Amino acid sequence: MGERGTGLLLVMIDIDPAYEEDFNRWYDEEHFPERMQCPGFLSARRFVSVEGEPKYLAFYELENPEVLDSPEYRAMQPPSEWTRKLTPHFTALTRNVYRDITPELPPEGSFVFPPRAGS
């Protein structure tokens, strides 16, 4: 398995349906590419809910959570005109930053479950 980042940025958004098409274009054409050009952003994915809310979820794997304090990330401010046009139409926004706490796992295939009582 390759090297993993230790940070995760998770964003969940609902948007006024009248702006949904523009929102999806903005995410795909501006927001995602901008983030992925920022050093320390390793990957990004978007999802649409099949049940529950908010409707849209995006997560970004980061080298570490401190990437969000870097000069390169901060240089993306102030927001673009397109961003300023869309954000007032978000009806829900959750933005969380996480640090990986996954324990070291043994190599694939080497983990043996302890025997069950009475086996």
Secondary structure, DSSP 4 states (H G I P E B T S, - for coil): -----SEEEEEEEEE-GGGHHHHHHHIIIIIHHHHHTSTTEEEEEEEE-SSSSSSEEEEEEES-GGGGGSHHHHTT-SPPHHHHHHGGGEEEEEEEEEE--PPP-PPTT---PPPPTT-
